[in-house]
Amino acid sequence: VDIGSASRAVKDAELGKYPDLQTYQIGGSGVAIVVPDDVDDFTGVTKEGLKALYDQTITDDSATVGAVVTDGNITGAAAAGAGTVDVTIYQRSEASGTEETVAKEYLKYPGDSFDNTGAEGVNGNAGVAAAIAGGDKDHIRLGFIDYGYVTSNHKALDVDGKECTKDSILESLKGNDNDDSYVSALARPLNYIVNGNPSAIVKDYINFAQSPGAVDSIHEVGMFSIIEFV
């Protein structure tokens, strides 16, 4: 392997084990909190509400929890019953920069992942995206995926009152914190990582990935080139 890729920074412990790792940021993206596209029960989620859902999968030892909805936003979790909506909660089965963005950067969750919860585990962004799309308004599923995996089969929820759109994510990647930006903690880098000094051909490829010539290719997968916000 000449190049690794990660949607987070290299950790100090990883650099301690592999001191020659070098990081080259090529772009950025955002993590979307999604439900099936035909879900009308809610349009957004708060930080407290999302954390409560994952917390309840620990308490109930189940992926399906009761979501408390206030003014269209998931604001908490409770036992299923009057005034609640049943929601099946998903996480990533494997180590994931996307999950770490949600758990560590946004929710400040213990352990930086949801591995100690009863949330339903699925491999990869594509796996979670397919699982969420397989739900419907009568079998609501909620999870997190990179915005590039959001399709017409998903509804990307507002987060803390911030819309999840391409434009709002780009505003956040630019460092703007205003009504038009997305939640900054859910915007993250897209990095290439090499071990030691890259060979000439590898460095040429990385240079291309950071250049205007790669913008269209990066856009095709719903992400942003680094030259758009740095």
N, C-alpha and C positions, 0 to 999 in steps of 0.2 A: 504494500500500500504506500503510495507516494503522498497522498493528501487525505486527511481526515476532515470531517465537517461537524460543527457543533453550533447549536443555537444558544450558546451561553459562553461565558469566559472560562478559561482553564482555571481550575482551583489550585490554591497554594499546595495542597497535598499532592496533586497530580504533578505539579512542577517539581516538588520535592523528589518524586519518584522518577520523573523524566525531565531533567533540568534543561534539556536541549530543545524542548517544544517551542515552536514559534507560531504566533497567531497573526493571521491576515484577515481583517474584516472585509467582506465583499458586499455586504448589504444589511438589510434589516427587515423585520416583519412584526406582526402582532399576533397575540393569541386571542382567539375568539371563544366565548362561552356560547355553546350552541344547543338548540333543541330542534325537533322536527319542524319543517316549514309550516305545517298547518296548525301549530299550537297557538291558540288564542288566549289561553288563561293568563299569560303574562308576557311582557315585552322586555323586561330587564331583570337585573339581579344586583344586589348590593354586596359589598365585601362581607358584611356580617351574615347576610343570607347565604352566600356561597360557602363560607366557613361552617355555618350551622348545618348545612346539608352533609358535608363530609364528616363533621363531628358526629352526626346522628347515625351514620353508617357504622361507626364504632360502637355506639350505645346499643343499637338494635341488631348489630352483626348482620346487616342486610344492605343490599344495594338500593332497595326501594324504601324511600322515606316520605314523610308528609311535608310539603313545602307550604309555608305561610306566605300568602301573597297580599301585599298592601299597595294600592294605587298602581297595580300592574307590575310591581317589582317583587321578586322573591326577597323577603326581608328576614326570614328565619326558617326554622324547621320545627316540626312538632309531630306527635303521633298522628297517624292518618285518622281523619274524622271530619266533623263539620268544620267548614272554613279552611280546609287544607286541600292541596292537590297532590296526588301521588306522583312521584318522580323517581325513575331509576337513574342512579348516579354512576358515571363512568370515570375511570382513570386509565393511565397507561400501565401495561403489565411490566414493561422493561424500563431500564434506566432511560430517562428522557429529559432533554433540555426544555422541551415544551412544558412538561409537568413541573419541572423545577422552577420555571418562570412563574407559574400559577402558585405553586405551594410555597416557594421560598421568597421570591421577589414581591409577590402580591399579597398572599395571605400570611406570610411569616409562619408557616406551618411547621410544627416540630418534625425534625428529620428531613426537611426539605422535599418531602414527597408524600404521597397518600398511601404508601405501602402498608401502613398499619391500620388502614380503614377497611370496611367491608364493601367499598365501591367496586363495581364490576370492572375487571381488568381486560384490556384489549391491546394487541400489539400495534404500534405505529399510528401516525396521524391518519393514514388511510383506513386503518382498522376501526379507529374510534369514529371517524367520519361516516363510515358505512353503518356502524352500529347505531349511531344517532339517527341517520336517515331512515333506518329500518323501523323506527318508532312512528307514532302518529298521535293525534290529539287525545285518543283514548288510552294510549300507552306511551306516556311522555318519557323521553330519555334526555339526559343532560350530560354534557361533557365539554372538554376543551380541545381545540385543534388549532393548528396554524391557520391564519386567515386564508392562505393559499389553497386550503382544502375545503373551504366553504363553497357549497354549490346551491343551486335552486332548491335542493331537498332540505336545506337547513335554514333556520332563522338564527342570525347572530344577535344575541341579546345586548341591549344597552348595559353598560357596567358602571355603577355609581353615577347614573345619569348621563354617561358619555356614550355617544353612538359608536358602534364598531363598523367603520367603513374604511375603504382604502385611503381616502383623503384624511380622515381623522387619525389613522395610524401614522401616515406620513408626517402630519403635524407634530405628533408626539415624538417621532424619531428625530425631528428637527430640533427638539428640545423646547417646543412651545407648550405652554400650559394654559390653555384657554378653553372657551366653550366649544371650539371646533376640533379640539384634540382628543385623542383616546387616552385611556388610563395609562400613565407613563410606565408603571410597573409591568404592564402586559406588552409593552413594546420591547423587542430584544434584538441583539445582533445576530448576524449570520456570519460565521467564521470558518475560514479554512485553516487547518493546523498541519504543520509539517514537523518532523523530528530532525533537528539540525538544519544546516543551510540547505535550501532547496537546490536541486540541479537546475541548469539553465532552462531546460524545457519546462520543468515544473514552475519555475519563477515566471516564465513567459505566459504560461496559462493563468497563473494568479494575477499577473498584470492585466491580462485580457479581462478576467472576471471583475476587476476593479475599474474597467474602462468604459467609455460611452458605448463601445461596440457590444457590450454584454447586456445593456439595459433592456432591450426587447426580450431577450431570453429569460432574464430574471422576472420581468413583468408577466411572462406567460405562465409562471407558477405562482402568481399572486403575491410576489415579494417586491422589495425595492432595492435598487442599486445604491451602493454607498455614495455615489456621486450626486444622488438626489437630496441627500440630507447632511452631508459632511462638507 
